[in-house]
Amino acid sequence: MIRNASGRRMTAVIAVFVCLLICLGGVAYAADGEGSESGLSGDVGLLRTDNGHYVMQVTVENEGEDFSGTVQVIFAGGNTYNCAYNTELTLPAQGRKQFTITVTGRAAETARGLCALNFLNEQGELLESLSLKNVFGGDWTGIQVGILSDHYSQLTYLDAGGVDFDLRQLSGPLNLVELNGENLRSSLDGLYFLVIDQFDLSSLREEDIRAVEDWVRGGGWLIVGTGSYAEKTLSGFDEDFIGVEVSAVSEPGETNGLLADAEKYGYYYGYRDADVDFTRMAIADLDYRRGSGDYYESVEHPSVCCQVGDGAVSVLRFSLAEEELKKLPDYAIRNLYDEPMYQSESYRFSGGYMEMEYVGQRALNLIDGIHTNVDFTWLMVLIGVYVVIVGPVLYLILRGRKKSEWYWVGVPVLGLLFIVFVFFFGQGARVSGTRAYSVTVQQAESTWTDTYFLAYHPGVEPWEFRLNDRFAVAGPGWDGNYRGNSTNTTDYYYTVTSGSDGLSVGIWPRANFDNGFLYAGGKAEAKGRLSGEEIRLSDTDPEGTVQNETGCDMMYLAVWNGSDIMVFSDVKAGETLDIGQAAADGRCLYQMTGLYFDNLLYDMVGLYRGPAWYDFEQDAMAALLIGLGAACEAGTEDAGVIVGVVKDYEKAAADGCHETAYGCLYSYAEMEGDSHASN
């Protein structure tokens, strides 16, 4: 059921009117859930996490007149998108209600503490907006930076004076939190950064050190100062976590060749601008080439950086407690935090694998490119009609009236009219109604599914479509084409609505040809298993068998051991695929050795370079890319992956939405040769 309500045509006008009312004091804005003139108040808090998503409990109260409309929770922040979660309800005078909304991890993590609770009447008019700061269990006071040090007072300059910062994903003041062995573990969830400097890590409990490592792998950003404390600080971490060794430490006054070269070639601009004297510090010589991790030398700071899981680590060559460093300008301090953020965002590689998000978005873009391009057939027909009929007739008429020279004036005019005609009418031919292309990814043995889909509508009105009953959570998928206002909690692009007829998702297009990348997750029946035995992938002599025990016919099935991949066609339900025989029979559409995940996007099946060279269905092969990415992200280093694509899989949208649906079922199997199925 597609909702393009005509009443929403007035939303933009209403929004402008509401803004005027706000300026004139006509709408009361309250902070931190406090009541206001409307009598409507409430709060939002974290109840629990579930499958990587956040179950938020919303409490609303009404001390005024009866209310019937929509309670809207908007998560805003970062520099990508805002998301509005809408719940339809009635709240009588003096009434109080509680309900839950399930927020995708992506929507919640971009909020960065910015959240608004809005009350809209049945006409969509904003009656009340409450600014909330404690939606994740603690007051939002800015960018939280934990400091674990025996000399905390010497590191307070790291807040850069408390001024607001606009980092890569975050905005707000840098607020320092003093940590110790007692409060470290309990404080990690509220931190964005952790600085460990001049601290003996051996004084911590083993479980605290492991908690820090898990926090980083889960997306935290760790900055480690060394200098004279280098051994005491680094030796406490597992070698697989920080693969950096200390070769030597120069004493203050000693010449350090590395830093001398850096100064000579103009690196570390902030230090140069502040006239920081490196010779007055103890400098650690860090050996990072023999250990684990893909470290690189920073040009912003004397440090080495590496992505670790979804987070990153930056190891400095000196202690941040050095007096000289208090000279650093604000931009250099900002770059100190920006460095690990950049590493975890832009360098989406670990052991040669690319994050599933990158592959998935590009694959959905391919689907979009195939099916939502403007149809120029009409233009071709009109040109043909003009050339064969209109043109000659026009020429003969003008020639008979001795006005043949006008023909050459009419040619460009008519051509322009044809183009304008096709532009306006061709949009309708491009896509009829809302259309979604969904790829549902499920570990075949699991009862949880993740559906990633691209949704498109040619108009500029807001729209949404209802999801099938099995979905419990929905929200933003990948970034898409939208860039929202990171600090405006009335501005949103993605919508999730919980109403009387179920859960809906939608987008608010800004212009024609806009689209959105959406996500939905929920329960489903386990499909069985894709099992493999004695699998050996080879250019010349592949061996082993794959059993399709899912009950689903697979259009394509990929077998990948982390460096070698083979893609087979038409694997039926219950079939035991003999890899060697299938290759001999010509059922192997594609094979490559030495293919790591970072090359998968560009090399597999020539998807983005020459699809005409191969005989395959592009939609389905793009879906296979998404399935491979998801399976590899969730897998283990010692397991290969088997992924099958099913056409016309369980659709995500209910009722009238036009949807092309694919399913990707995957399982893990032991394989001979390299196995690097995940990062």
Secondary structure per residue as TSV (DSSP state, phi and psi in degrees):
chain	resnum	aa	ss	phi	psi
A	1	M	-	360.0	116.4
A	2	I	E	-95.5	129.4
A	3	R	E	-108.3	102.5
A	4	N	-	-114.1	63.5
A	5	A	-	-59.2	131.8
A	6	S	G	-64.4	-26.9
A	7	G	G	-62.8	-24.2
A	8	R	G	-76.0	-8.6
A	9	R	G	-62.6	-24.9
A	10	M	G	-89.1	2.2
A	11	T	H	-59.4	-43.1
A	12	A	H	-63.2	-41.8
A	13	V	H	-64.1	-43.1
A	14	I	H	-60.8	-41.4
A	15	A	H	-61.0	-42.3
A	16	V	H	-63.6	-42.4
A	17	F	H	-62.5	-41.3
A	18	V	H	-62.5	-41.8
A	19	C	H	-60.5	-38.6
A	20	L	H	-65.5	-39.5
A	21	L	H	-62.6	-39.3
A	22	I	H	-61.6	-46.4
A	23	C	H	-60.9	-34.2
A	24	L	H	-89.3	0.0
A	25	G	T	85.8	12.9
A	26	G	-	-76.1	-23.6
A	27	V	S	-117.5	130.4
A	28	A	E	-86.4	127.5
A	29	Y	E	-108.6	123.8
A	30	A	E	-111.6	159.3
A	31	A	E	-113.3	145.8
A	32	D	T	55.3	38.5
A	33	G	T	76.6	8.1
A	34	E	-	-70.5	153.3
A	35	G	-	-70.9	169.8
A	36	S	-	-150.6	-167.9
A	37	E	T	-61.7	-30.8
A	38	S	T	-74.1	-18.4
A	39	G	-	83.1	-1.3
A	40	L	E	-93.1	132.6
A	41	S	E	-148.8	170.4
A	42	G	E	175.5	-176.5
A	43	D	E	-154.2	159.4
A	44	V	E	-130.8	131.1
A	45	G	E	-143.5	157.0
A	46	L	E	-76.6	122.9
A	47	L	E	-92.5	-47.2
A	48	R	E	-169.2	170.2
A	49	T	E	-107.6	150.0
A	50	D	E	-150.0	114.9
A	51	N	T	54.4	39.1
A	52	G	T	81.3	2.7
A	53	H	E	-111.1	171.2
A	54	Y	E	-115.1	121.8
A	55	V	E	-92.2	111.6
A	56	M	E	-102.6	134.5
A	57	Q	E	-97.0	124.3
A	58	V	E	-106.6	127.4
A	59	T	E	-116.1	127.0
A	60	V	E	-128.0	144.2
A	61	E	E	-134.4	152.2
A	62	N	E	-134.9	111.9
A	63	E	S	-104.2	9.6
A	64	G	S	-113.6	-139.6
A	65	E	S	-80.2	165.4
A	66	D	-	-54.0	138.6
A	67	F	E	-119.0	134.9
A	68	S	E	-140.6	122.2
A	69	G	E	169.2	-136.1
A	70	T	E	-125.9	131.3
A	71	V	E	-97.4	123.1
A	72	Q	E	-118.6	125.8
A	73	V	E	-108.7	118.3
A	74	I	E	-109.6	124.9
A	75	F	E	-100.5	124.0
A	76	A	E	-130.6	150.8
A	77	G	-	148.5	178.8
A	78	G	T	66.0	-156.5
A	79	N	T	-130.5	27.7
A	80	T	S	-117.2	-64.8
A	81	Y	-	-154.6	159.6
A	82	N	-	-113.5	154.3
A	83	C	E	-132.9	133.3
A	84	A	E	-110.3	127.1
A	85	Y	E	-106.4	115.1
A	86	N	E	-107.6	134.5
A	87	T	E	-129.7	122.4
A	88	E	E	-83.0	130.1
A	89	L	E	-159.5	166.0
A	90	T	E	-114.9	141.9
A	91	L	E	-136.4	104.5
A	92	P	-	-69.0	165.0
A	93	A	T	-57.3	138.8
A	94	Q	T	63.2	21.2
A	95	G	E	-96.1	162.6
A	96	R	E	-144.8	133.0
A	97	K	E	-137.4	152.0
A	98	Q	E	-127.7	141.0
A	99	F	E	-152.0	168.0
A	100	T	E	-117.7	150.0
A	101	I	E	-127.2	142.2
A	102	T	E	-102.6	118.4
A	103	V	E	-106.7	133.1
A	104	T	-	-61.6	147.8
A	105	G	H	-56.0	-34.7
A	106	R	H	-67.1	-42.5
A	107	A	H	-66.9	-42.0
A	108	A	H	-69.0	-40.3
A	109	E	H	-73.6	-21.2
A	110	T	H	-83.4	-12.1
A	111	A	H	-64.9	-36.0
A	112	R	T	50.9	36.1
A	113	G	T	90.4	-6.2
A	114	L	E	-93.8	117.7
A	115	C	E	-149.4	143.1
A	116	A	E	-130.4	142.7
A	117	L	E	-111.8	111.1
A	118	N	E	-110.7	147.0
A	119	F	E	-117.0	121.3
A	120	L	E	-119.0	137.8
A	121	N	E	-77.6	-176.6
A	122	E	T	-67.2	-17.9
A	123	Q	T	-90.4	1.8
A	124	G	-	84.3	9.5
A	125	E	-	-82.3	137.1
A	126	L	E	-76.8	119.9
A	127	L	E	-97.8	-33.0
A	128	E	E	-155.3	142.4
A	129	S	E	-135.9	122.5
A	130	L	E	-110.9	128.2
A	131	S	E	-89.2	123.4
A	132	L	E	-113.4	145.7
A	133	K	S	-124.8	-6.9
A	134	N	-	-122.8	34.0
A	135	V	T	-67.6	-20.4
A	136	F	T	-111.0	25.5
A	137	G	S	94.7	1.9
A	138	G	S	-154.0	147.8
A	139	D	-	-59.2	133.3
A	140	W	-	-81.3	113.1
A	141	T	-	-122.1	15.9
A	142	G	S	126.5	-155.9
A	143	I	E	-87.1	106.5
A	144	Q	E	-76.6	125.2
A	145	V	E	-123.1	112.0
A	146	G	E	-80.8	136.3
A	147	I	E	-118.4	113.8
A	148	L	E	-109.0	101.8
A	149	S	-	-158.2	149.3
A	150	D	T	-79.3	-5.7
A	151	H	T	-132.6	57.7
A	152	Y	G	-57.0	-40.7
A	153	S	G	-61.3	-23.7
A	154	Q	G	-85.3	-2.1
A	155	L	G	-114.4	4.9
A	156	T	G	-65.5	-18.5
A	157	Y	G	-65.9	-14.1
A	158	L	G	-69.2	-6.7
A	159	D	G	-86.1	-1.4
A	160	A	G	52.8	37.3
A	161	G	G	80.1	7.5
A	162	G	G	76.3	10.9
A	163	V	-	-74.9	156.0
A	164	D	E	-67.5	136.0
A	165	F	E	-115.2	151.4
A	166	D	E	-121.5	86.9
A	167	L	-	-84.3	-172.1
A	168	R	S	-57.9	-43.1
A	169	Q	S	-118.3	-16.8
A	170	L	-	-115.5	153.8
A	171	S	E	-139.9	145.0
A	172	G	E	132.3	178.8
A	173	P	E	-75.2	151.7
A	174	L	E	-84.8	113.4
A	175	N	E	-110.8	122.4
A	176	L	E	-87.5	139.6
A	177	V	E	-120.9	118.9
A	178	E	E	-76.7	125.7
A	179	L	E	-116.5	159.5
A	180	N	-	-150.1	-175.7
A	181	G	T	-63.9	-20.4
A	182	E	T	-85.4	-38.6
A	183	N	T	-107.1	2.7
A	184	L	H	-58.8	-57.0
A	185	R	H	-64.8	-39.3
A	186	S	H	-71.1	-17.5
A	187	S	H	-95.1	-13.4
A	188	L	G	-59.3	-41.4
A	189	D	G	-62.0	-23.9
A	190	G	G	-92.0	1.0
A	191	L	-	-99.8	149.0
A	192	Y	S	-101.0	-34.9
A	193	F	E	-128.6	149.2
A	194	L	E	-129.4	124.6
A	195	V	E	-108.6	123.3
A	196	I	E	-115.0	119.7
A	197	D	-	-151.3	134.9
A	198	Q	S	47.5	57.6
A	199	F	-	-142.9	134.0
A	200	D	-	-85.9	105.5
A	201	L	G	-65.8	-21.6
A	202	S	G	-66.7	-14.3
A	203	S	G	-77.7	-11.2
A	204	L	S	-86.8	155.9
A	205	R	-	-70.3	150.8
A	206	E	H	-57.2	-40.3
A	207	E	H	-67.2	-26.9
A	208	D	H	-70.9	-41.0
A	209	I	H	-63.9	-44.0
A	210	R	H	-63.8	-34.1
A	211	A	H	-64.0	-39.0
A	212	V	H	-63.7	-44.0
A	213	E	H	-62.1	-42.7
A	214	D	H	-65.6	-36.5
A	215	W	H	-62.4	-42.4
A	216	V	H	-65.7	-46.9
A	217	R	H	-60.5	-28.8
A	218	G	T	-82.5	0.7
A	219	G	T	125.6	2.7
A	220	G	-	-78.5	159.6
A	221	W	E	-116.4	118.0
A	222	L	E	-110.0	131.6
A	223	I	E	-120.2	123.4
A	224	V	E	-117.2	123.7
A	225	G	-	-91.9	146.9
A	226	T	-	-122.3	-96.6
A	227	G	G	62.6	-136.6
A	228	S	G	-68.2	-15.8
A	229	Y	G	-95.6	9.9
A	230	A	H	-54.3	-51.2
A	231	E	H	-63.5	-44.3
A	232	K	H	-64.4	-32.7
A	233	T	H	-83.3	-47.4
A	234	L	H	-79.1	-29.7
A	235	S	T	-67.8	-17.7
A	236	G	T	-78.2	-18.3
A	237	F	S	-87.0	153.3
A	238	D	-	-65.2	142.5
A	239	E	T	-61.4	-29.7
A	240	D	T	-76.6	-11.1
A	241	F	T	-92.9	-54.6
A	242	I	-	-120.2	104.4
A	243	G	-	-88.9	55.3
A	244	V	-	-125.3	130.7
A	245	E	E	-114.2	155.7
A	246	V	E	-100.9	112.5
A	247	S	E	-79.2	-40.5
A	248	A	E	-164.9	163.3
A	249	V	E	-131.4	121.1
A	250	S	E	-82.8	141.9
A	251	E	-	-82.0	156.8
A	252	P	T	-55.0	135.8
A	253	G	T	98.3	-19.6
A	254	E	S	-82.4	148.7
A	255	T	-	-77.9	134.4
A	256	N	-	-117.2	113.6
A	257	G	H	-62.2	-39.0
A	258	L	H	-62.5	-48.8
A	259	L	H	-71.2	-31.9
A	260	A	H	-62.4	-42.9
A	261	D	H	-64.6	-40.5
A	262	A	H	-61.8	-43.0
A	263	E	H	-65.3	-39.6
A	264	K	H	-61.4	-39.7
A	265	Y	T	-93.3	7.2
A	266	G	T	85.4	17.7
A	267	Y	-	-74.7	171.7
A	268	Y	-	57.2	62.8
A	269	Y	H	-60.2	-41.6
A	270	G	H	-60.8	-36.2
A	271	Y	H	-71.7	-38.0
A	272	R	H	-67.4	-42.8
A	273	D	H	-63.2	-33.1
A	274	A	T	-90.2	0.5
A	275	D	T	56.7	44.2
A	276	V	-	-72.3	129.7
A	277	D	-	-97.3	102.9
A	278	F	G	-66.6	-24.7
A	279	T	G	-70.9	-11.1
A	280	R	G	-90.9	6.8
A	281	M	S	-119.8	160.5
A	282	A	-	-84.7	123.4
A	283	I	E	-114.7	128.6
A	284	A	E	-91.9	133.6
A	285	D	E	-90.0	110.8
A	286	L	E	-98.9	127.7
A	287	D	E	-103.7	108.7
A	288	Y	-	-117.5	3.1
A	289	R	S	-87.4	-20.3
A	290	R	S	-98.2	-12.2
A	291	G	S	-92.4	-168.2
A	292	S	S	-84.3	158.1
A	293	G	S	96.5	150.2
A	294	D	-	-97.4	77.8
A	295	Y	-	-81.4	153.1
A	296	Y	E	-140.4	158.8
A	297	E	E	-84.9	128.6
A	298	S	-	-76.5	148.0
A	299	V	S	-102.4	-3.1
A	300	E	S	-93.8	-35.0
A	301	H	S	-138.3	154.5
A	302	P	S	-71.6	79.0
A	303	S	E	-151.1	166.0
A	304	V	E	-120.9	143.8
A	305	C	E	-130.6	153.2
A	306	C	E	-157.5	141.6
A	307	Q	E	-74.6	138.6
A	308	V	E	-132.0	109.1
A	309	G	T	60.9	-129.9
A	310	D	T	-90.5	-4.1
A	311	G	E	-109.9	-159.6
A	312	A	E	-157.8	158.8
A	313	V	E	-126.1	136.1
A	314	S	E	-122.0	121.2
A	315	V	E	-110.9	115.5
A	316	L	E	-84.7	158.0
A	317	R	S	-89.1	0.4
A	318	F	S	-144.0	173.9
A	319	S	-	-85.0	137.0
A	320	L	T	-72.1	-9.2
A	321	A	T	-82.3	-0.7
A	322	E	-	-63.8	137.5
A	323	E	G	-60.7	-34.0
A	324	E	G	-60.2	-29.9
A	325	L	G	-75.9	-12.6
A	326	K	G	-70.4	-8.4
A	327	K	G	-79.3	-14.4
A	328	L	-	-60.0	137.7
A	329	P	-	-72.5	165.6
A	330	D	H	-58.7	-39.0
A	331	Y	H	-66.3	-30.5
A	332	A	H	-70.2	-37.4
A	333	I	H	-66.7	-41.2
A	334	R	H	-59.2	-44.1
A	335	N	H	-63.9	-27.1
A	336	L	H	-59.2	-41.1
A	337	Y	H	-82.1	-32.3
A	338	D	H	-68.3	-29.9
A	339	E	H	-58.4	-55.0
A	340	P	H	-66.7	-30.9
A	341	M	H	-61.8	-44.5
A	342	Y	H	-61.1	-41.4
A	343	Q	H	-61.5	-44.9
A	344	S	H	-76.3	-24.4
A	345	E	H	-86.3	-49.0
A	346	S	H	-91.0	-32.6
A	347	Y	-	-96.4	78.6
A	348	R	-	-87.3	49.8
A	349	F	E	-127.6	143.7
A	350	S	E	-152.4	113.7
A	351	G	T	66.6	22.3
A	352	G	T	91.9	10.2
A	353	Y	E	-109.4	141.5
A	354	M	E	-96.4	143.9
A	355	E	-	-62.9	142.3
A	356	M	H	-57.3	-33.0
A	357	E	H	-56.9	-43.8
A	358	Y	H	-64.7	-46.6
A	359	V	H	-63.4	-44.9
A	360	G	H	-62.0	-45.6
A	361	Q	H	-64.5	-42.3
A	362	R	H	-66.1	-35.4
A	363	A	H	-66.6	-42.7
A	364	L	H	-65.6	-33.2
A	365	N	H	-61.5	-35.8
A	366	L	H	-63.0	-44.8
A	367	I	H	-58.7	-44.3
A	368	D	H	-60.6	-41.5
A	369	G	H	-65.4	-32.2
A	370	I	H	-73.6	-41.3
A	371	H	H	-109.1	-10.6
A	372	T	S	-120.4	14.6
A	373	N	S	-71.4	150.7
A	374	V	-	-60.1	134.9
A	375	D	-	-83.8	112.1
A	376	F	-	-92.9	13.0
A	377	T	H	-60.1	-42.0
A	378	W	H	-60.6	-40.3
A	379	L	H	-62.6	-41.2
A	380	M	H	-64.6	-40.5
A	381	V	H	-64.6	-44.6
A	382	L	H	-63.8	-39.9
A	383	I	H	-62.7	-42.4
A	384	G	H	-62.1	-43.3
A	385	V	H	-62.6	-40.9
A	386	Y	I	-64.9	-46.7
A	387	V	I	-64.9	-41.4
A	388	V	I	-84.6	-37.4
A	389	I	I	-116.6	-61.8
A	390	V	I	-62.7	-46.7
A	391	G	H	-58.4	-55.7
A	392	P	H	-60.2	-42.7
A	393	V	H	-62.4	-45.0
A	394	L	H	-60.8	-41.7
A	395	Y	H	-63.9	-43.5
A	396	L	H	-64.5	-40.5
A	397	I	H	-63.3	-47.6
A	398	L	H	-66.4	-35.4
A	399	R	H	-68.0	-38.8
A	400	G	H	-63.4	-29.8
A	401	R	T	-95.0	10.7
A	402	K	T	56.5	40.2
A	403	K	-	-125.2	31.1
A	404	S	G	-60.5	-23.8
A	405	E	G	-67.0	-22.6
A	406	W	G	-68.1	-20.0
A	407	Y	H	-57.0	-40.2
A	408	W	H	-75.3	-16.0
A	409	V	H	-80.4	-38.5
A	410	G	H	-70.3	-28.3
A	411	V	H	-56.6	-57.3
A	412	P	H	-66.0	-33.8
A	413	V	H	-64.5	-48.8
A	414	L	H	-64.5	-38.3
A	415	G	H	-60.8	-41.5
A	416	L	H	-64.9	-41.4
A	417	L	H	-62.0	-40.0
A	418	F	H	-60.7	-45.5
A	419	I	H	-63.0	-44.2
A	420	V	H	-62.0	-43.2
A	421	F	H	-58.5	-48.1
A	422	V	H	-67.9	-35.3
A	423	F	H	-59.9	-46.8
A	424	F	H	-74.4	-43.4
A	425	F	H	-83.1	-23.0
A	426	G	H	-69.4	-24.4
A	427	Q	H	-63.3	-38.4
A	428	G	H	-67.2	-32.5
A	429	A	H	-75.2	-18.9
A	430	R	H	-64.9	-53.7
A	431	V	-	-144.8	131.4
A	432	S	S	-96.8	103.7
A	433	G	S	80.4	-179.5
A	434	T	-	-68.8	134.6
A	435	R	E	-131.0	137.7
A	436	A	E	-127.2	141.5
A	437	Y	E	-116.7	112.0
A	438	S	E	-113.4	144.9
A	439	V	E	-128.0	111.0
A	440	T	E	-95.8	122.4
A	441	V	E	-108.6	127.9
A	442	Q	E	-145.7	129.0
A	443	Q	E	-65.9	125.0
A	444	A	T	-55.2	-31.2
A	445	E	T	-86.1	-9.6
A	446	S	-	-91.3	160.9
A	447	T	S	-105.9	14.8
A	448	W	E	-117.8	137.3
A	449	T	E	-123.7	150.4
A	450	D	E	-120.6	126.9
A	451	T	E	-116.3	124.4
A	452	Y	E	-111.6	127.5
A	453	F	E	-145.2	151.8
A	454	L	E	-103.1	127.4
A	455	A	E	-118.3	143.0
A	456	Y	E	-140.8	141.6
A	457	H	-	-144.6	137.2
A	458	P	S	-76.6	-17.3
A	459	G	S	-86.2	-176.6
A	460	V	S	-108.2	-1.9
A	461	E	S	-75.6	154.0
A	462	P	-	-63.5	146.8
A	463	W	E	-147.6	160.7
A	464	E	E	-154.2	159.4
A	465	F	E	-133.6	152.9
A	466	R	E	-82.7	139.4
A	467	L	B	-90.1	157.2
A	468	N	-	-65.2	159.5
A	469	D	T	-62.2	-23.1
A	470	R	T	-71.0	-14.3
A	471	F	E	-85.6	132.6
A	472	A	E	-108.9	-16.6
A	473	V	E	-144.5	145.5
A	474	A	E	-154.0	164.3
A	475	G	E	162.2	-159.7
A	476	P	E	-59.9	144.4
A	477	G	-	-100.6	-105.3
A	478	W	S	-94.1	175.7
A	479	D	-	-60.0	-35.2
A	480	G	T	67.9	-146.8
A	481	N	T	-106.8	4.2
A	482	Y	-	-97.7	141.3
A	483	R	-	-130.0	110.3
A	484	G	-	-91.0	179.8
A	485	N	-	-89.0	115.2
A	486	S	T	-68.6	-16.5
A	487	T	T	-115.5	1.8
A	488	N	-	-102.9	109.3
A	489	T	T	-85.6	10.0
A	490	T	T	-105.0	-3.6
A	491	D	-	-101.7	123.6
A	492	Y	-	-148.0	161.1
A	493	Y	S	-121.7	-51.1
A	494	Y	E	-85.5	142.9
A	495	T	E	-129.1	143.8
A	496	V	E	-130.9	122.5
A	497	T	E	-120.6	129.1
A	498	S	E	-107.8	105.0
A	499	G	E	-124.0	-169.6
A	500	S	T	-66.2	-23.0
A	501	D	T	-105.3	14.7
A	502	G	E	116.0	-166.3
A	503	L	E	-92.7	133.3
A	504	S	E	-127.3	153.3
A	505	V	E	-131.0	154.4
A	506	G	E	-166.2	-179.2
A	507	I	E	-136.1	164.9
A	508	W	-	-116.3	90.9
A	509	P	-	-62.9	144.3
A	510	R	S	-92.4	-22.3
A	511	A	S	-161.8	170.8
A	512	N	T	-57.4	151.9
A	513	F	T	69.6	12.7
A	514	D	-	-77.7	155.2
A	515	N	E	-148.2	174.4
A	516	G	E	-141.7	144.5
A	517	F	E	-97.5	118.0
A	518	L	E	-118.7	163.9
A	519	Y	E	-138.0	145.2
A	520	A	E	-145.9	143.1
A	521	G	E	-136.1	151.2
A	522	G	E	-178.6	-172.7
A	523	K	E	-85.1	151.0
A	524	A	-	-155.7	166.3
A	525	E	-	-75.1	142.2
A	526	A	-	-63.5	141.0
A	527	K	-	-97.3	-9.8
A	528	G	-	121.9	-127.6
A	529	R	-	-161.3	148.7
A	530	L	E	-108.6	106.9
A	531	S	E	-108.8	154.3
A	532	G	E	-137.5	149.2
A	533	E	E	-134.1	132.6
A	534	E	E	49.9	45.2
A	535	I	E	-80.0	127.0
A	536	R	E	-134.5	115.3
A	537	L	-	-94.5	129.3
A	538	S	-	-151.6	152.5
A	539	D	S	-64.4	-37.7
A	540	T	S	-107.1	-32.0
A	541	D	-	-143.6	66.6
A	542	P	-	-68.7	147.5
A	543	E	E	-138.8	165.8
A	544	G	E	107.4	174.3
A	545	T	E	-132.1	152.3
A	546	V	E	-126.0	128.7
A	547	Q	E	-105.6	121.3
A	548	N	E	-88.8	95.7
A	549	E	-	-103.1	21.2
A	550	T	S	-88.8	-17.7
A	551	G	S	81.6	7.6
A	552	C	S	-117.8	137.4
A	553	D	-	-75.7	131.0
A	554	M	E	-100.7	122.3
A	555	M	E	-62.2	-48.5
A	556	Y	E	-136.3	149.0
A	557	L	E	-136.6	126.0
A	558	A	E	-106.5	137.2
A	559	V	E	-120.8	123.6
A	560	W	E	-139.6	127.2
A	561	N	-	-103.0	10.8
A	562	G	S	107.7	-25.6
A	563	S	S	-133.7	-22.2
A	564	D	-	-120.0	142.1
A	565	I	E	-138.1	143.6
A	566	M	E	-134.9	137.5
A	567	V	E	-120.3	123.1
A	568	F	E	-110.6	157.1
A	569	S	E	-108.0	150.2
A	570	D	E	53.8	66.9
A	571	V	E	-101.2	110.3
A	572	K	-	-75.7	159.0
A	573	A	T	-60.1	132.3
A	574	G	T	81.6	-4.2
A	575	E	-	-76.4	140.9
A	576	T	E	-100.3	111.8
A	577	L	E	-88.5	116.3
A	578	D	E	-84.0	111.0
A	579	I	H	-59.7	-46.3
A	580	G	H	-63.3	-44.9
A	581	Q	H	-68.2	-39.7
A	582	A	H	-63.1	-38.0
A	583	A	H	-65.3	-41.6
A	584	A	H	-65.9	-30.1
A	585	D	T	-83.7	0.0
A	586	G	T	82.8	17.3
A	587	R	-	-88.1	-4.9
A	588	C	E	-87.7	107.0
A	589	L	E	-75.4	-28.5
A	590	Y	E	-155.4	140.6
A	591	Q	E	-148.8	137.7
A	592	M	E	-151.4	141.2
A	593	T	S	-107.0	154.5
A	594	G	S	69.2	25.6
A	595	L	-	-96.6	110.0
A	596	Y	-	-98.6	166.2
A	597	F	H	-61.7	-30.5
A	598	D	H	-68.6	-18.6
A	599	N	H	-96.9	-10.1
A	600	L	H	-58.2	-43.7
A	601	L	H	-59.0	-39.1
A	602	Y	H	-94.9	-30.1
A	603	D	H	-100.9	-29.8
A	604	M	G	-66.4	120.6
A	605	V	G	57.7	21.7
A	606	G	G	56.1	29.4
A	607	L	T	-58.5	-35.5
A	608	Y	T	-111.8	6.5
A	609	R	T	-125.4	-28.7
A	610	G	-	-167.2	62.5
A	611	P	G	-60.5	-23.3
A	612	A	G	-67.8	-16.8
A	613	W	G	-73.2	-19.0
A	614	Y	S	-120.1	152.4
A	615	D	-	-99.8	89.5
A	616	F	S	-153.4	163.0
A	617	E	-	-88.4	120.3
A	618	Q	H	-64.5	-40.9
A	619	D	H	-54.8	-50.2
A	620	A	H	-66.5	-36.7
A	621	M	H	-71.3	-33.1
A	622	A	H	-65.3	-40.1
A	623	A	H	-61.7	-38.4
A	624	L	H	-61.9	-36.7
A	625	L	H	-60.2	-43.0
A	626	I	H	-64.7	-43.9
A	627	G	H	-62.3	-41.0
A	628	L	H	-62.7	-43.0
A	629	G	H	-61.5	-45.8
A	630	A	H	-66.0	-42.4
A	631	A	H	-64.2	-40.6
A	632	C	H	-70.9	-35.5
A	633	E	H	-65.7	-36.6
A	634	A	H	-90.7	-5.6
A	635	G	S	-84.7	-168.2
A	636	T	-	-119.8	159.8
A	637	E	T	-65.7	-24.4
A	638	D	T	-95.4	3.0
A	639	A	-	-117.8	137.8
A	640	G	E	-81.0	175.2
A	641	V	E	-131.9	141.9
A	642	I	E	-120.5	123.7
A	643	V	E	-129.1	130.7
A	644	G	E	-120.3	144.7
A	645	V	E	-105.4	129.8
A	646	V	E	-115.7	129.0
A	647	K	E	-86.3	152.5
A	648	D	T	52.6	47.2
A	649	Y	-	-74.4	175.4
A	650	E	S	-52.4	114.8
A	651	K	-	-71.2	147.9
A	652	A	S	-83.5	-36.0
A	653	A	B	-89.5	145.3
A	654	A	-	-100.8	157.9
A	655	D	T	62.0	-127.7
A	656	G	T	-86.7	5.5
A	657	C	-	-73.3	132.3
A	658	H	E	-75.6	118.7
A	659	E	E	-136.0	132.4
A	660	T	E	-101.7	115.8
A	661	A	E	-116.4	131.1
A	662	Y	E	-124.6	151.9
A	663	G	E	-122.1	142.3
A	664	C	E	-120.2	111.8
A	665	L	E	-103.2	137.1
A	666	Y	E	-139.9	156.0
A	667	S	E	-145.3	167.8
A	668	Y	E	-109.6	150.8
A	669	A	E	-150.8	152.1
A	670	E	-	-75.2	137.5
A	671	M	E	-136.8	154.0
A	672	E	E	-81.2	145.8
A	673	G	S	95.2	-163.7
A	674	D	-	-64.3	141.8
A	675	S	-	-136.3	107.4
A	676	H	-	-139.6	67.5
A	677	A	-	-80.2	-2.5
A	678	S	-	-151.7	171.5
A	679	N	-	-98.6	360.0
